[in-house]
Amino acid sequence: MQSSSQRNQGNQGVTSRGFSMIELVTILAIIAILAMMAVPTFIDRNVRLQVQEGMSLANLAKAGVSGFYAVKNEVPLNNEEAGVPPKEKIVSNFVSEVKIDAGAVTITFGNNVNGSVSGKHLTLRPAIVKDAPTVPVAWLCNKAAVPNGMTVMGENRTDIPGKWLPIDCRG
């Protein structure tokens, strides 16, 4: 029978270095879980930024609608009447067209936009004070509440999920 001192002599000089396999797998699992939580948030943020950038392209059409209303006391029916380029000519990296329909400005997302919103629409509708063309036009996004004393024109064709819309548009 070996004494305890004889048994320990065989293990002298051997030291444990690094992590065991189970420790490495545990660390990798934790990193994977954290990454799975972060990726959707990152994607949602990028889609919201693309939608916000697309909204800025609507300023051209909004100016046309506001100018037409100030002069004629009615909203234009289409891009031509508003004096802006045809819908397929108002494009950008994330927008495939900007269309005026009965005063409402509808942005269609496309080109290099995230696939989640490609082909989807965001509508900005003018709110006016009837028979007072000197009062500036207020623009309502999606289902935003109509201000007191104003009338909203055009149809809301927004079909982008609320989580990707700017805060003003989530109404």
Summary of the structure (lengths in Angstrom):
residues: 171
radius of gyration: 29.6
end to end distance: 83.4
largest distance: 110.3
contacts: 475
relative contact order: 0.13
helix: 41%
strand: 16%
